[in-house]
């Protein structure tokens, strides 16, 4: 599928409040066939999703340790996780430390690995492949996916309603910062 046709289809699914604000753009190199072009998503005429651009205000993680040390990343801990730590320590750890230990024990490592694997480099061909996949799968699959681009495309889709957006707040805490950005953008339109 050509880029212009794909762009037209993607923009036809944009939520009405974001139409004109969110744009899909591509650059390519006509005389350098070995160099792939870039695809990026812009919001209010500002490039937001372009992994090659280091001036972006969105944080891109380089290592798993960076994710573990990020204070903005909120890992939800449930009662069972705290009880498991309490049981392992035989109850000698103060209550306020149990949450910290439960968070760092396995949850933060799992989330870090998932975020790092989801943050693979996005080239123009990868963007086109994922966008074409997005057009052929259900909106639920796109929202549940670990792929950053599928999540973004689904969040700005008009088929995702107000109730579903509002019920996603806990899930979004575990997503990449760029996905959280688009989630907040969509919530601002409700």
N, C-alpha and C positions, 0 to 999 in steps of 0.2 A: 504494500500500500504506500502511496506517495505521502510525503510529509504534509502537504497542504490538505489532503483528504483526511489524514489522521488528525491533524490539528482541528479541522472543522468538526469532526465527530466528537473529539474531546470537549471542545467548547460548547457543543450542543447539550452536553450533560451538566454544564456548570449551573450551580444554584443561582437563581435570578439576582439575588443580592450581590453576588460576586462577579456577575457578568460585566466585563469591561475592566474590572479590578485585577482579576487573575488572568494571565496570558501565558500561552505556551510558545516558546521561541526556539529557533534553531539557527546555528551557524555552521557552515560547511566550507571546505576548502576545495574549490573546483580544480585547481592545478596541482594539488598535492593529494593524490589518491591514497597514499599510505597514511595520511593523517586524518583521523576521524574528527568530525565536527563536534560541537557541543550542543546539547539541548538544555534549556533551563526554563524555570518557571519564574515569572515575575509577578509581583504584587504591587499595584499602584505605580507601575513603570520602574520598579526597583527589582533587580535580580535577587531572588531569594534562594532558589535552589540551583546552585552551580558548584559542584564539589571542587572544581579546579580554581575557584576564586577564593583566595585566603582572606580577602577583605570582608567577607560575609559576616554578619552579626550572629549567625547560627554557629554553634560550636560543633566542630567535627573532631571526633576522638581519634588519636593516633595509636594509643595503647590501651590495654585492658586496665592498667593501673590508673590511667587518667579518669576512666569511668568510675572506678572504685573510690577515687578521692574527690569526685564531683559532689559538692554539698547540695547542689540544686536537684540532683536525682533523688526522687522519693520512692523508696521501696516499701510497698504496703506489707505489713507483717500481721499475720492472723494469730489467733489465740493458740492454735496447735503448735505453731513455731515456737512461741514463748514457752509453752508447757514442755516441749521437747528439750529446750535448753535448761529449764528448771530441773527436769528429771535427770539429765546428764550431770548437772552440777550438784545434785543432791540437796538443792535448796539453800546453798550458802551464798549465792550471788544476790545482791540487792536488786529490787524490782526495776529501778531505772536503768540498770546495766543489762538486764535481760533482753530488752528491746534492741540495744546496740549489738549485743552478741548474736541474737537471732538474725538481725539484718546482715551482718557481715559473714555469718557462718556459711551459708550456701546461696542465699538469694542474690546477693550483690555479684557474686562470681558468675552465676547463671545469666543474669541480666547483662553483665558486661560482655560476655561472650556473644549473646544474641545481638546486642547493639553493634558490636564490632563486625560481626558477620553480615549484618543487614546494611552496613555502611560501605559496601563495596563501591568501587568507582563507577560512576554513571557516565557512559559515553553516549553518543548520539544513537548508535546502533542498539545499545542496551535499553535506552529510553524508548525507542520505537518498538522493540520486542515486548517490553513490559506494558506499554500503552496498548498495543494490539491485544495482548493477553487480557488486560483490564476490560476491553470492550467485549470480550467473549466469555468472561466468567461472571458469576453473580456478585452483587454488591456485598453480600455477607462474606464471601470468600476474600474479597479485596480488603475488607475491614479487619478480618481475622488474620490475614497474612503477616509474615514477618518482614516482607519487602517494604521498604520505606516508600518507594514510588507508588505502589498499589494503595498503601494507606492514604497517601496524600490525594491521589486521584479520587478515592472513595469519599474522603472527607469534604471535598468541594463539590461533590455530586448532588444534584437536586433530588435524587431518589432517596437520600438519607434525610429523614425527617427530624423535626425539632426534638421529639421525645427520645429518639435513638441517640442523637448528639448529646443531650443532657445526661443520659444514662451511661455514657462512655468515660466519664471523668476519671474513674479509678484505673481503667485500662490504659488511658493515655499517659499516666505517670510512668509507665514502664516503657514507653516508646521513645524513639530518638527525638532530640530537641527540635528537629525540623518538622516532624510529624506533630509534635506538641504545638509548634507555631501555627501550623495550618488548622489544628483543632481549635485553638484560641481565636484565630481569624474567623472560622465558621461560627463559633459561639457568639462572636461579636455581632453577627448579622441576625441573630434570633430575636 
